[in-house]
Amino acid sequence: MARGEACTFVYNGVADISKNLVVSFHCAPVARAKAANFTVRSLLTSPGRYEVGEFQFAGSTEAHLVPSSQHAVHVTIAN
């Protein structure tokens, strides 16, 4: 994260196989209250359409903000 490179990778399936990469991005850390469970916070962007805004791991006081657009920060969407 400190180098500004992608630090979050989402794969189709359960293994991190490069051909199954869906998206990678550089998240932004933000302080939150300690999470009891893995937490995903979403945003309603239009009627019936939600986007992931941030995620936080159980036991952590740091959430990870997802970039709001492909052009905001380093985001790669796999084809």
All heavy atoms as a GROMACS GRO file, in nm:
protein
  591
    1MET      N    1   0.082  -0.119   0.000
    1MET     CA    2   0.000   0.000   0.000
    1MET      C    3   0.087   0.126   0.000
    1MET      O    4   0.054   0.221  -0.068
    1MET     CB    5  -0.090  -0.001   0.124
    1MET     CG    6  -0.231   0.025   0.092
    1MET     SD    7  -0.350   0.014   0.227
    1MET     CE    8  -0.264   0.022   0.378
    2ALA      N    9   0.192   0.125   0.075
    2ALA     CA   10   0.276   0.244   0.088
    2ALA      C   11   0.339   0.287  -0.044
    2ALA      O   12   0.368   0.404  -0.064
    2ALA     CB   13   0.385   0.220   0.192
    3ARG      N   14   0.359   0.193  -0.136
    3ARG     CA   15   0.420   0.226  -0.265
    3ARG      C   16   0.320   0.280  -0.366
    3ARG      O   17   0.358   0.318  -0.476
    3ARG     CB   18   0.489   0.103  -0.322
    3ARG     CG   19   0.609   0.057  -0.240
    3ARG     CD   20   0.683  -0.055  -0.308
    3ARG     NE   21   0.594  -0.166  -0.340
    3ARG     CZ   22   0.608  -0.289  -0.296
    3ARG    NH1   23   0.707  -0.320  -0.217
    3ARG    NH2   24   0.523  -0.384  -0.329
    4GLY      N   25   0.190   0.279  -0.332
    4GLY     CA   26   0.089   0.329  -0.423
    4GLY      C   27   0.046   0.229  -0.529
    4GLY      O   28  -0.024   0.263  -0.622
    5GLU      N   29   0.089   0.105  -0.513
    5GLU     CA   30   0.053   0.001  -0.609
    5GLU      C   31  -0.074  -0.070  -0.562
    5GLU      O   32  -0.117  -0.054  -0.449
    5GLU     CB   33   0.167  -0.099  -0.622
    5GLU     CG   34   0.295  -0.038  -0.674
    5GLU     CD   35   0.412  -0.134  -0.670
    5GLU    OE1   36   0.394  -0.250  -0.628
    5GLU    OE2   37   0.523  -0.092  -0.706
    6ALA      N   38  -0.132  -0.148  -0.652
    6ALA     CA   39  -0.251  -0.225  -0.614
    6ALA      C   40  -0.221  -0.310  -0.492
    6ALA      O   41  -0.115  -0.372  -0.482
    6ALA     CB   42  -0.294  -0.314  -0.730
    7CYS      N   43  -0.313  -0.310  -0.397
    7CYS     CA   44  -0.295  -0.388  -0.275
    7CYS      C   45  -0.413  -0.480  -0.251
    7CYS      O   46  -0.411  -0.562  -0.161
    7CYS     CB   47  -0.273  -0.297  -0.155
    7CYS     SG   48  -0.409  -0.181  -0.127
    8THR      N   49  -0.518  -0.466  -0.331
    8THR     CA   50  -0.637  -0.549  -0.319
    8THR      C   51  -0.663  -0.616  -0.453
    8THR      O   52  -0.663  -0.550  -0.557
    8THR     CB   53  -0.758  -0.465  -0.277
    8THR    OG1   54  -0.728  -0.398  -0.154
    8THR    CG2   55  -0.882  -0.551  -0.258
    9PHE      N   56  -0.684  -0.746  -0.449
    9PHE     CA   57  -0.706  -0.825  -0.570
    9PHE      C   58  -0.831  -0.910  -0.550
    9PHE      O   59  -0.844  -0.974  -0.445
    9PHE     CB   60  -0.585  -0.915  -0.597
    9PHE     CG   61  -0.457  -0.838  -0.612
    9PHE    CD1   62  -0.382  -0.804  -0.500
    9PHE    CD2   63  -0.413  -0.798  -0.736
    9PHE    CE1   64  -0.264  -0.731  -0.513
    9PHE    CE2   65  -0.295  -0.726  -0.750
    9PHE     CZ   66  -0.221  -0.692  -0.639
   10VAL      N   67  -0.920  -0.911  -0.647
   10VAL     CA   68  -1.041  -0.991  -0.641
   10VAL      C   69  -1.036  -1.091  -0.756
   10VAL      O   70  -1.019  -1.053  -0.872
   10VAL     CB   71  -1.168  -0.904  -0.652
   10VAL    CG1   72  -1.293  -0.989  -0.650
   10VAL    CG2   73  -1.170  -0.800  -0.540
   11TYR      N   74  -1.052  -1.218  -0.719
   11TYR     CA   75  -1.044  -1.326  -0.818
   11TYR      C   76  -1.178  -1.397  -0.830
   11TYR      O   77  -1.254  -1.404  -0.733
   11TYR     CB   78  -0.938  -1.429  -0.776
   11TYR     CG   79  -0.798  -1.374  -0.778
   11TYR    CD1   80  -0.743  -1.316  -0.664
   11TYR    CD2   81  -0.721  -1.381  -0.893
   11TYR    CE1   82  -0.614  -1.265  -0.666
   11TYR    CE2   83  -0.592  -1.330  -0.896
   11TYR     CZ   84  -0.540  -1.272  -0.782
   11TYR     OH   85  -0.413  -1.221  -0.785
   12ASN      N   86  -1.203  -1.452  -0.947
   12ASN     CA   87  -1.318  -1.538  -0.968
   12ASN      C   88  -1.276  -1.678  -0.923
   12ASN      O   89  -1.187  -1.738  -0.983
   12ASN     CB   90  -1.357  -1.538  -1.116
   12ASN     CG   91  -1.479  -1.623  -1.144
   12ASN    OD1   92  -1.553  -1.659  -1.054
   12ASN    ND2   93  -1.501  -1.653  -1.270
   13GLY      N   94  -1.335  -1.727  -0.816
   13GLY     CA   95  -1.297  -1.856  -0.762
   13GLY      C   96  -1.229  -1.841  -0.627
   13GLY      O   97  -1.233  -1.735  -0.566
   14VAL      N   98  -1.164  -1.947  -0.583
   14VAL     CA   99  -1.104  -1.946  -0.450
   14VAL      C  100  -0.952  -1.938  -0.451
   14VAL      O  101  -0.890  -1.930  -0.346
   14VAL     CB  102  -1.148  -2.070  -0.368
   14VAL    CG1  103  -1.298  -2.067  -0.344
   14VAL    CG2  104  -1.110  -2.199  -0.440
   15ALA      N  105  -0.891  -1.940  -0.570
   15ALA     CA  106  -0.745  -1.935  -0.579
   15ALA      C  107  -0.702  -1.809  -0.652
   15ALA      O  108  -0.772  -1.759  -0.740
   15ALA     CB  109  -0.693  -2.059  -0.653
   16ASP      N  110  -0.586  -1.756  -0.616
   16ASP     CA  111  -0.534  -1.635  -0.681
   16ASP      C  112  -0.457  -1.670  -0.809
   16ASP      O  113  -0.336  -1.659  -0.816
   16ASP     CB  114  -0.452  -1.550  -0.585
   16ASP     CG  115  -0.336  -1.624  -0.523
   16ASP    OD1  116  -0.329  -1.748  -0.537
   16ASP    OD2  117  -0.251  -1.558  -0.462
   17ILE      N  118  -0.533  -1.713  -0.909
   17ILE     CA  119  -0.478  -1.749  -1.039
   17ILE      C  120  -0.493  -1.628  -1.130
   17ILE      O  121  -0.604  -1.574  -1.144
   17ILE     CB  122  -0.552  -1.871  -1.098
   17ILE    CG1  123  -0.539  -1.990  -1.002
   17ILE    CG2  124  -0.501  -1.905  -1.237
   17ILE    CD1  125  -0.629  -2.107  -1.036
   18SER      N  126  -0.385  -1.583  -1.192
   18SER     CA  127  -0.386  -1.459  -1.269
   18SER      C  128  -0.495  -1.453  -1.375
   18SER      O  129  -0.555  -1.348  -1.396
   18SER     CB  130  -0.249  -1.431  -1.330
   18SER     OG  131  -0.214  -1.533  -1.420
   19LYS      N  132  -0.525  -1.564  -1.439
   19LYS     CA  133  -0.630  -1.561  -1.543
   19LYS      C  134  -0.770  -1.543  -1.483
   19LYS      O  135  -0.864  -1.510  -1.554
   19LYS     CB  136  -0.625  -1.687  -1.629
   19LYS     CG  137  -0.672  -1.813  -1.559
   19LYS     CD  138  -0.673  -1.931  -1.653
   19LYS     CE  139  -0.733  -2.051  -1.581
   19LYS     NZ  140  -0.757  -2.161  -1.669
   20ASN      N  141  -0.784  -1.560  -1.352
   20ASN     CA  142  -0.912  -1.543  -1.285
   20ASN      C  143  -0.924  -1.408  -1.214
   20ASN      O  144  -1.021  -1.385  -1.141
   20ASN     CB  145  -0.935  -1.655  -1.184
   20ASN     CG  146  -0.952  -1.789  -1.250
   20ASN    OD1  147  -0.981  -1.798  -1.369
   20ASN    ND2  148  -0.934  -1.896  -1.174
   21LEU      N  149  -0.828  -1.317  -1.237
   21LEU     CA  150  -0.834  -1.184  -1.176
   21LEU      C  151  -0.951  -1.106  -1.233
   21LEU      O  152  -0.966  -1.094  -1.354
   21LEU     CB  153  -0.703  -1.108  -1.200
   21LEU     CG  154  -0.696  -0.968  -1.141
   21LEU    CD1  155  -0.697  -0.973  -0.988
   21LEU    CD2  156  -0.572  -0.896  -1.192
   22VAL      N  157  -1.035  -1.052  -1.144
   22VAL     CA  158  -1.150  -0.972  -1.185
   22VAL      C  159  -1.114  -0.823  -1.179
   22VAL      O  160  -1.139  -0.748  -1.273
   22VAL     CB  161  -1.272  -1.001  -1.095
   22VAL    CG1  162  -1.389  -0.911  -1.130
   22VAL    CG2  163  -1.312  -1.147  -1.106
   23VAL      N  164  -1.056  -0.781  -1.067
   23VAL     CA  165  -1.019  -0.640  -1.049
   23VAL      C  166  -0.908  -0.631  -0.945
   23VAL      O  167  -0.900  -0.713  -0.855
   23VAL     CB  168  -1.142  -0.555  -1.007
   23VAL    CG1  169  -1.193  -0.595  -0.871
   23VAL    CG2  170  -1.111  -0.406  -1.010
   24SER      N  171  -0.822  -0.531  -0.961
   24SER     CA  172  -0.722  -0.499  -0.859
   24SER      C  173  -0.722  -0.348  -0.843
   24SER      O  174  -0.750  -0.275  -0.937
   24SER     CB  175  -0.584  -0.550  -0.898
   24SER     OG  176  -0.537  -0.485  -1.014
   25PHE      N  177  -0.693  -0.303  -0.721
   25PHE     CA  178  -0.690  -0.159  -0.697
   25PHE      C  179  -0.607  -0.126  -0.575
   25PHE      O  180  -0.575  -0.212  -0.493
   25PHE     CB  181  -0.833  -0.102  -0.682
   25PHE     CG  182  -0.915  -0.169  -0.576
   25PHE    CD1  183  -0.911  -0.126  -0.444
   25PHE    CD2  184  -0.998  -0.275  -0.607
   25PHE    CE1  185  -0.988  -0.186  -0.346
   25PHE    CE2  186  -1.076  -0.336  -0.511
   25PHE     CZ  187  -1.072  -0.292  -0.380
   26HIS      N  188  -0.574   0.000  -0.564
   26HIS     CA  189  -0.501   0.054  -0.450
   26HIS      C  190  -0.605   0.116  -0.356
   26HIS      O  191  -0.670   0.213  -0.392
   26HIS     CB  192  -0.400   0.159  -0.494
   26HIS     CG  193  -0.332   0.227  -0.381
   26HIS    ND1  194  -0.238   0.164  -0.303
   26HIS    CD2  195  -0.344   0.352  -0.331
   26HIS    CE1  196  -0.194   0.249  -0.210
   26HIS    NE2  197  -0.258   0.363  -0.226
   27CYS      N  198  -0.624   0.057  -0.240
   27CYS     CA  199  -0.722   0.109  -0.146
   27CYS      C  200  -0.661   0.223  -0.064
   27CYS      O  201  -0.541   0.247  -0.067
   27CYS     CB  202  -0.772  -0.002  -0.054
   27CYS     SG  203  -0.646  -0.068   0.056
   28ALA      N  204  -0.748   0.293   0.007
   28ALA     CA  205  -0.704   0.400   0.097
   28ALA      C  206  -0.746   0.361   0.238
   28ALA      O  207  -0.865   0.334   0.262
   28ALA     CB  208  -0.767   0.532   0.057
   29PRO      N  209  -0.653   0.355   0.333
   29PRO     CA  210  -0.689   0.318   0.471
   29PRO      C  211  -0.766   0.430   0.540
   29PRO      O  212  -0.741   0.548   0.515
   29PRO     CB  213  -0.553   0.294   0.537
   29PRO     CG  214  -0.458   0.377   0.459
   29PRO     CD  215  -0.510   0.381   0.318
   30VAL      N  216  -0.860   0.391   0.624
   30VAL     CA  217  -0.937   0.488   0.703
   30VAL      C  218  -0.965   0.426   0.840
   30VAL      O  219  -0.993   0.307   0.851
   30VAL     CB  220  -1.068   0.528   0.631
   30VAL    CG1  221  -1.161   0.412   0.612
   30VAL    CG2  222  -1.138   0.641   0.703
   31ALA      N  223  -0.952   0.507   0.945
   31ALA     CA  224  -0.974   0.459   1.083
   31ALA      C  225  -1.123   0.439   1.108
   31ALA      O  226  -1.206   0.523   1.070
   31ALA     CB  227  -0.918   0.559   1.183
   32ARG      N  228  -1.157   0.326   1.169
   32ARG     CA  229  -1.295   0.293   1.204
   32ARG      C  230  -1.293   0.227   1.342
   32ARG      O  231  -1.189   0.187   1.393
   32ARG     CB  232  -1.356   0.195   1.104
   32ARG     CG  233  -1.371   0.248   0.964
   32ARG     CD  234  -1.493   0.337   0.954
   32ARG     NE  235  -1.516   0.377   0.816
   32ARG     CZ  236  -1.513   0.503   0.775
   32ARG    NH1  237  -1.486   0.600   0.859
   32ARG    NH2  238  -1.538   0.531   0.649
   33ALA      N  239  -1.410   0.213   1.400
   33ALA     CA  240  -1.422   0.137   1.525
   33ALA      C  241  -1.386  -0.009   1.494
   33ALA      O  242  -1.401  -0.055   1.381
   33ALA     CB  243  -1.565   0.146   1.577
   34LYS      N  244  -1.337  -0.079   1.593
   34LYS     CA  245  -1.296  -0.218   1.575
   34LYS      C  246  -1.414  -0.302   1.526
   34LYS      O  247  -1.524  -0.297   1.584
   34LYS     CB  248  -1.244  -0.275   1.707
   34LYS     CG  249  -1.184  -0.412   1.695
   34LYS     CD  250  -1.124  -0.455   1.828
   34LYS     CE  251  -1.059  -0.591   1.818
   34LYS     NZ  252  -0.996  -0.628   1.946
   35ALA      N  253  -1.392  -0.378   1.421
   35ALA     CA  254  -1.497  -0.461   1.362
   35ALA      C  255  -1.501  -0.598   1.429
   35ALA      O  256  -1.397  -0.662   1.447
   35ALA     CB  257  -1.473  -0.477   1.213
   36ALA      N  258  -1.619  -0.643   1.465
   36ALA     CA  259  -1.634  -0.776   1.524
   36ALA      C  260  -1.630  -0.884   1.416
   36ALA      O  261  -1.587  -0.996   1.441
   36ALA     CB  262  -1.766  -0.784   1.600
   37ASN      N  263  -1.674  -0.849   1.296
   37ASN     CA  264  -1.682  -0.943   1.184
   37ASN      C  265  -1.628  -0.877   1.058
   37ASN      O  266  -1.614  -0.754   1.053
   37ASN     CB  267  -1.828  -0.984   1.158
   37ASN     CG  268  -1.893  -1.047   1.278
   37ASN    OD1  269  -1.849  -1.150   1.324
   37ASN    ND2  270  -1.995  -0.982   1.332
   38PHE      N  271  -1.600  -0.957   0.957
   38PHE     CA  272  -1.565  -0.900   0.828
   38PHE      C  273  -1.684  -0.814   0.783
   38PHE      O  274  -1.799  -0.859   0.788
   38PHE     CB  275  -1.537  -1.010   0.724
   38PHE     CG  276  -1.506  -0.955   0.588
   38PHE    CD1  277  -1.383  -0.896   0.563
   38PHE    CD2  278  -1.599  -0.960   0.487
   38PHE    CE1  279  -1.353  -0.844   0.437
   38PHE    CE2  280  -1.571  -0.909   0.361
   38PHE     CZ  281  -1.447  -0.850   0.336
   39THR      N  282  -1.657  -0.691   0.745
   39THR     CA  283  -1.763  -0.595   0.714
   39THR      C  284  -1.742  -0.535   0.577
   39THR      O  285  -1.630  -0.496   0.542
   39THR     CB  286  -1.763  -0.482   0.820
   39THR    OG1  287  -1.776  -0.540   0.949
   39THR    CG2  288  -1.875  -0.384   0.796
   40VAL      N  289  -1.850  -0.525   0.501
   40VAL     CA  290  -1.848  -0.457   0.372
   40VAL      C  291  -1.951  -0.346   0.379
   40VAL      O  292  -2.066  -0.369   0.415
   40VAL     CB  293  -1.883  -0.553   0.256
   40VAL    CG1  294  -1.892  -0.478   0.125
   40VAL    CG2  295  -1.780  -0.665   0.246
   41ARG      N  296  -1.910  -0.224   0.348
   41ARG     CA  297  -2.001  -0.110   0.344
   41ARG      C  298  -2.023  -0.074   0.198
   41ARG      O  299  -1.928  -0.060   0.122
   41ARG     CB  300  -1.943   0.006   0.423
   41ARG     CG  301  -1.932  -0.024   0.572
   41ARG     CD  302  -1.865   0.087   0.651
   41ARG     NE  303  -1.849   0.049   0.789
   41ARG     CZ  304  -1.742  -0.016   0.837
   41ARG    NH1  305  -1.642  -0.047   0.759
   41ARG    NH2  306  -1.735  -0.048   0.965
   42SER      N  307  -2.150  -0.062   0.162
   42SER     CA  308  -2.183  -0.035   0.022
   42SER      C  309  -2.254   0.099   0.008
   42SER      O  310  -2.300   0.158   0.106
   42SER     CB  311  -2.271  -0.147  -0.034
   42SER     OG  312  -2.392  -0.156   0.040
   43LEU      N  313  -2.260   0.145  -0.116
   43LEU     CA  314  -2.323   0.272  -0.150
   43LEU      C  315  -2.432   0.247  -0.254
   43LEU      O  316  -2.409   0.175  -0.350
   43LEU     CB  317  -2.220   0.369  -0.210
   43LEU     CG  318  -2.091   0.389  -0.132
   43LEU    CD1  319  -1.985   0.451  -0.222
   43LEU    CD2  320  -2.117   0.477  -0.013
   44LEU      N  321  -2.548   0.308  -0.237
   44LEU     CA  322  -2.653   0.300  -0.336
   44LEU      C  323  -2.621   0.404  -0.444
   44LEU      O  324  -2.620   0.524  -0.418
   44LEU     CB  325  -2.789   0.329  -0.273
   44LEU     CG  326  -2.910   0.326  -0.364
   44LEU    CD1  327  -2.929   0.186  -0.423
   44LEU    CD2  328  -3.035   0.369  -0.289
   45THR      N  329  -2.589   0.359  -0.565
   45THR     CA  330  -2.548   0.451  -0.671
   45THR      C  331  -2.662   0.487  -0.765
   45THR      O  332  -2.659   0.591  -0.830
   45THR     CB  333  -2.432   0.392  -0.753
   45THR    OG1  334  -2.472   0.266  -0.807
   45THR    CG2  335  -2.308   0.374  -0.666
   46SER      N  336  -2.761   0.401  -0.773
   46SER     CA  337  -2.885   0.426  -0.848
   46SER      C  338  -2.985   0.324  -0.798
   46SER      O  339  -2.947   0.226  -0.732
   46SER     CB  340  -2.861   0.416  -0.999
   46SER     OG  341  -2.817   0.287  -1.035
   47PRO      N  342  -3.113   0.340  -0.827
   47PRO     CA  343  -3.212   0.246  -0.775
   47PRO      C  344  -3.177   0.100  -0.806
   47PRO      O  345  -3.157   0.063  -0.921
   47PRO     CB  346  -3.341   0.288  -0.847
   47PRO     CG  347  -3.321   0.434  -0.875
   47PRO     CD  348  -3.174   0.447  -0.907
   48GLY      N  349  -3.160   0.021  -0.700
   48GLY     CA  350  -3.129  -0.120  -0.715
   48GLY      C  351  -2.985  -0.152  -0.746
   48GLY      O  352  -2.949  -0.267  -0.764
   49ARG      N  353  -2.898  -0.052  -0.749
   49ARG     CA  354  -2.757  -0.076  -0.782
   49ARG      C  355  -2.668  -0.028  -0.667
   49ARG      O  356  -2.668   0.089  -0.631
   49ARG     CB  357  -2.720  -0.003  -0.910
   49ARG     CG  358  -2.579  -0.032  -0.952
   49ARG     CD  359  -2.547   0.039  -1.082
   49ARG     NE  360  -2.410   0.017  -1.116
   49ARG     CZ  361  -2.368  -0.050  -1.221
   49ARG    NH1  362  -2.455  -0.096  -1.306
   49ARG    NH2  363  -2.241  -0.067  -1.244
   50TYR      N  364  -2.590  -0.121  -0.613
   50TYR     CA  365  -2.499  -0.092  -0.503
   50TYR      C  366  -2.355  -0.113  -0.548
   50TYR      O  367  -2.327  -0.199  -0.632
   50TYR     CB  368  -2.527  -0.183  -0.384
   50TYR     CG  369  -2.657  -0.154  -0.316
   50TYR    CD1  370  -2.775  -0.212  -0.361
   50TYR    CD2  371  -2.663  -0.068  -0.207
   50TYR    CE1  372  -2.896  -0.186  -0.298
   50TYR    CE2  373  -2.783  -0.041  -0.144
   50TYR     CZ  374  -2.898  -0.100  -0.189
   50TYR     OH  375  -3.017  -0.074  -0.127
   51GLU      N  376  -2.266  -0.035  -0.491
   51GLU     CA  377  -2.122  -0.053  -0.515
   51GLU      C  378  -2.053  -0.065  -0.381
   51GLU      O  379  -2.093  -0.002  -0.283
   51GLU     CB  380  -2.064   0.066  -0.591
   51GLU     CG  381  -2.110   0.074  -0.734
   51GLU     CD  382  -2.044   0.187  -0.811
   51GLU    OE1  383  -1.948   0.249  -0.759
   51GLU    OE2  384  -2.090   0.214  -0.922
   52VAL      N  385  -1.948  -0.146  -0.376
   52VAL     CA  386  -1.869  -0.160  -0.254
   52VAL      C  387  -1.794  -0.030  -0.230
   52VAL      O  388  -1.724   0.020  -0.319
   52VAL     CB  389  -1.771  -0.279  -0.264
   52VAL    CG1  390  -1.680  -0.284  -0.144
   52VAL    CG2  391  -1.848  -0.409  -0.280
   53GLY      N  392  -1.811   0.027  -0.112
   53GLY     CA  393  -1.742   0.151  -0.076
   53GLY      C  394  -1.617   0.126   0.007
   53GLY      O  395  -1.517   0.195  -0.008
   54GLU      N  396  -1.625   0.026   0.094
   54GLU     CA  397  -1.510  -0.009   0.176
   54GLU      C  398  -1.531  -0.146   0.238
   54GLU      O  399  -1.643  -0.197   0.240
   54GLU     CB  400  -1.485   0.095   0.285
   54GLU     CG  401  -1.593   0.104   0.390
   54GLU     CD  402  -1.567   0.213   0.493
   54GLU    OE1  403  -1.566   0.331   0.455
   54GLU    OE2  404  -1.549   0.179   0.611
   55PHE      N  405  -1.423  -0.203   0.285
   55PHE     CA  406  -1.431  -0.331   0.355
   55PHE      C  407  -1.337  -0.326   0.474
   55PHE      O  408  -1.243  -0.248   0.478
   55PHE     CB  409  -1.401  -0.450   0.263
   55PHE     CG  410  -1.265  -0.444   0.198
   55PHE    CD1  411  -1.158  -0.508   0.257
   55PHE    CD2  412  -1.246  -0.375   0.080
   55PHE    CE1  413  -1.031  -0.504   0.198
   55PHE    CE2  414  -1.121  -0.370   0.020
   55PHE     CZ  415  -1.014  -0.434   0.079
   56GLN      N  416  -1.367  -0.408   0.574
   56GLN     CA  417  -1.289  -0.409   0.698
   56GLN      C  418  -1.284  -0.551   0.751
   56GLN      O  419  -1.384  -0.622   0.753
   56GLN     CB  420  -1.357  -0.317   0.800
   56GLN     CG  421  -1.282  -0.299   0.928
   56GLN     CD  422  -1.349  -0.197   1.019
   56GLN    OE1  423  -1.450  -0.137   0.985
   56GLN    NE2  424  -1.292  -0.178   1.137
   57PHE      N  425  -1.166  -0.593   0.793
   57PHE     CA  426  -1.148  -0.728   0.844
   57PHE      C  427  -1.182  -0.735   0.992
   57PHE      O  428  -1.164  -0.638   1.067
   57PHE     CB  429  -1.004  -0.775   0.821
   57PHE     CG  430  -0.971  -0.790   0.675
   57PHE    CD1  431  -0.901  -0.692   0.608
   57PHE    CD2  432  -1.014  -0.902   0.606
   57PHE    CE1  433  -0.873  -0.704   0.473
   57PHE    CE2  434  -0.986  -0.916   0.470
   57PHE     CZ  435  -0.916  -0.816   0.405
   58ALA      N  436  -1.231  -0.850   1.036
   58ALA     CA  437  -1.267  -0.873   1.176
   58ALA      C  438  -1.147  -0.844   1.265
   58ALA      O  439  -1.034  -0.882   1.234
   58ALA     CB  440  -1.313  -1.017   1.196
   59GLY      N  441  -1.172  -0.773   1.375
   59GLY     CA  442  -1.066  -0.742   1.471
   59GLY      C  443  -0.982  -0.620   1.434
   59GLY      O  444  -0.896  -0.579   1.511
   60SER      N  445  -1.006  -0.561   1.318
   60SER     CA  446  -0.925  -0.448   1.273
   60SER      C  447  -0.994  -0.314   1.302
   60SER      O  448  -1.116  -0.304   1.303
   60SER     CB  449  -0.902  -0.459   1.122
   60SER     OG  450  -0.828  -0.348   1.076
   61THR      N  451  -0.913  -0.212   1.324
   61THR     CA  452  -0.964  -0.076   1.340
   61THR      C  453  -0.937   0.007   1.215
   61THR      O  454  -0.950   0.128   1.217
   61THR     CB  455  -0.900  -0.006   1.462
   61THR    OG1  456  -0.758  -0.006   1.445
   61THR    CG2  457  -0.938  -0.076   1.592
   62GLU      N  458  -0.898  -0.060   1.108
   62GLU     CA  459  -0.871   0.008   0.981
   62GLU      C  460  -0.959  -0.052   0.872
   62GLU      O  461  -0.962  -0.173   0.853
   62GLU     CB  462  -0.724  -0.008   0.943
   62GLU     CG  463  -0.686   0.061   0.814
   62GLU     CD  464  -0.539   0.045   0.784
   62GLU    OE1  465  -0.500  -0.060   0.730
   62GLU    OE2  466  -0.463   0.138   0.817
   63ALA      N  467  -1.032   0.035   0.803
   63ALA     CA  468  -1.110  -0.009   0.687
   63ALA      C  469  -1.031   0.027   0.562
   63ALA      O  470  -0.937   0.107   0.566
   63ALA     CB  471  -1.247   0.060   0.686
   64HIS      N  472  -1.070  -0.030   0.451
   64HIS     CA  473  -1.002  -0.011   0.324
   64HIS      C  474  -1.101   0.048   0.225
   64HIS      O  475  -1.196  -0.021   0.183
   64HIS     CB  476  -0.946  -0.143   0.272
   64HIS     CG  477  -0.856  -0.209   0.372
   64HIS    ND1  478  -0.720  -0.187   0.376
   64HIS    CD2  479  -0.884  -0.294   0.475
   64HIS    CE1  480  -0.668  -0.256   0.476
   64HIS    NE2  481  -0.765  -0.322   0.536
   65LEU      N  482  -1.083   0.175   0.190
   65LEU     CA  483  -1.173   0.241   0.096
   65LEU      C  484  -1.145   0.194  -0.046
   65LEU      O  485  -1.030   0.188  -0.089
   65LEU     CB  486  -1.156   0.393   0.102
   65LEU     CG  487  -1.200   0.461   0.230
   65LEU    CD1  488  -1.166   0.610   0.224
   65LEU    CD2  489  -1.349   0.443   0.253
   66VAL      N  490  -1.251   0.165  -0.119
   66VAL     CA  491  -1.240   0.126  -0.258
   66VAL      C  492  -1.244   0.253  -0.342
   66VAL      O  493  -1.324   0.343  -0.314
   66VAL     CB  494  -1.357   0.032  -0.296
   66VAL    CG1  495  -1.356  -0.002  -0.443
   66VAL    CG2  496  -1.354  -0.093  -0.209
   67PRO      N  497  -1.159   0.267  -0.444
   67PRO     CA  498  -1.162   0.387  -0.529
   67PRO      C  499  -1.301   0.408  -0.587
   67PRO      O  500  -1.369   0.311  -0.625
   67PRO     CB  501  -1.061   0.357  -0.639
   67PRO     CG  502  -0.976   0.247  -0.586
   67PRO     CD  503  -1.060   0.170  -0.489
   68SER      N  504  -1.343   0.534  -0.597
   68SER     CA  505  -1.477   0.563  -0.648
   68SER      C  506  -1.487   0.555  -0.799
   68SER      O  507  -1.596   0.545  -0.853
   68SER     CB  508  -1.521   0.702  -0.600
   68SER     OG  509  -1.429   0.799  -0.644
   69SER      N  510  -1.374   0.562  -0.867
   69SER     CA  511  -1.378   0.548  -1.013
   69SER      C  512  -1.247   0.488  -1.061
   69SER      O  513  -1.146   0.490  -0.992
   69SER     CB  514  -1.399   0.683  -1.080
   69SER     OG  515  -1.280   0.760  -1.079
   70GLN      N  516  -1.250   0.437  -1.183
   70GLN     CA  517  -1.132   0.375  -1.240
   70GLN      C  518  -1.020   0.477  -1.256
   70GLN      O  519  -0.904   0.444  -1.256
   70GLN     CB  520  -1.166   0.312  -1.374
   70GLN     CG  521  -1.053   0.233  -1.435
   70GLN     CD  522  -1.096   0.156  -1.558
   70GLN    OE1  523  -1.213   0.153  -1.591
   70GLN    NE2  524  -1.001   0.096  -1.624
   71HIS      N  525  -1.055   0.605  -1.266
   71HIS     CA  526  -0.956   0.709  -1.290
   71HIS      C  527  -0.909   0.778  -1.161
   71HIS      O  528  -0.815   0.856  -1.164
   71HIS     CB  529  -1.010   0.812  -1.388
   71HIS     CG  530  -1.056   0.749  -1.516
   71HIS    ND1  531  -0.969   0.698  -1.608
   71HIS    CD2  532  -1.179   0.725  -1.564
   71HIS    CE1  533  -1.036   0.646  -1.709
   71HIS    NE2  534  -1.165   0.661  -1.685
   72ALA      N  535  -0.975   0.747  -1.049
   72ALA     CA  536  -0.940   0.813  -0.922
   72ALA      C  537  -0.801   0.772  -0.874
   72ALA      O  538  -0.723   0.855  -0.832
   72ALA     CB  539  -1.044   0.781  -0.816
   73VAL      N  540  -0.774   0.645  -0.878
   73VAL     CA  541  -0.645   0.590  -0.836
   73VAL      C  542  -0.619   0.465  -0.919
   73VAL      O  543  -0.697   0.432  -1.006
   73VAL     CB  544  -0.641   0.556  -0.685
   73VAL    CG1  545  -0.649   0.679  -0.601
   73VAL    CG2  546  -0.751   0.460  -0.649
   74HIS      N  547  -0.513   0.394  -0.889
   74HIS     CA  548  -0.476   0.275  -0.965
   74HIS      C  549  -0.585   0.168  -0.955
   74HIS      O  550  -0.606   0.110  -0.848
   74HIS     CB  551  -0.344   0.221  -0.912
   74HIS     CG  552  -0.303   0.091  -0.973
   74HIS    ND1  553  -0.281   0.078  -1.107
   74HIS    CD2  554  -0.284  -0.030  -0.920
   74HIS    CE1  555  -0.249  -0.046  -1.133
   74HIS    NE2  556  -0.251  -0.115  -1.020
   75VAL      N  557  -0.657   0.144  -1.064
   75VAL     CA  558  -0.759   0.039  -1.070
   75VAL      C  559  -0.739  -0.035  -1.202
   75VAL      O  560  -0.727   0.025  -1.306
   75VAL     CB  561  -0.903   0.097  -1.068
   75VAL    CG1  562  -1.005  -0.014  -1.084
   75VAL    CG2  563  -0.928   0.173  -0.941
   76THR      N  564  -0.736  -0.167  -1.196
   76THR     CA  565  -0.728  -0.249  -1.315
   76THR      C  566  -0.847  -0.342  -1.318
   76THR      O  567  -0.867  -0.418  -1.225
   76THR     CB  568  -0.598  -0.332  -1.319
   76THR    OG1  569  -0.487  -0.243  -1.312
   76THR    CG2  570  -0.590  -0.415  -1.445
   77ILE      N  571  -0.927  -0.333  -1.424
   77ILE     CA  572  -1.040  -0.422  -1.442
   77ILE      C  573  -1.003  -0.521  -1.549
   77ILE      O  574  -0.973  -0.483  -1.662
   77ILE     CB  575  -1.168  -0.344  -1.480
   77ILE    CG1  576  -1.201  -0.243  -1.370
   77ILE    CG2  577  -1.284  -0.440  -1.504
   77ILE    CD1  578  -1.313  -0.151  -1.401
   78ALA      N  579  -1.000  -0.648  -1.513
   78ALA     CA  580  -0.961  -0.753  -1.608
   78ALA      C  581  -1.071  -0.775  -1.709
   78ALA      O  582  -1.188  -0.757  -1.682
   78ALA     CB  583  -0.930  -0.881  -1.533
   79ASN      N  584  -1.031  -0.816  -1.829
   79ASN     CA  585  -1.129  -0.845  -1.936
   79ASN      C  586  -1.176  -0.987  -1.928
   79ASN      O  587  -1.117  -1.076  -1.890
   79ASN     CB  588  -1.068  -0.818  -2.072
   79ASN     CG  589  -1.038  -0.670  -2.090
   79ASN    OD1  590  -1.114  -0.587  -2.042
   79ASN    ND2  591  -0.931  -0.638  -2.157
   0.00000   0.00000   0.00000
